[in-house]
């Protein structure tokens, strides 16, 4: 799996019991990478609803997430 970086869009593929409002298939943005970026321990992710409100925010292991869209900085 390609390593995730901040602002990448992900999809939840495995649930984290400590984030009960998260669902398989939810999409979110990576807010923070924990540990070595080349071998991350976990990711802080936020899922936002269509109206802009927060659905959930929480920490996921790399195997619980799948990359949807890689963030590309516009210069």
Secondary structure, DSSP 4 states (H G I P E B T S, - for coil): -PPP-TT-EEEE-S--TT-TT--TT-EEEEEEEEEETTEEEEEEEEEE-TTS-EEEEEEE-GGGEEEEE------
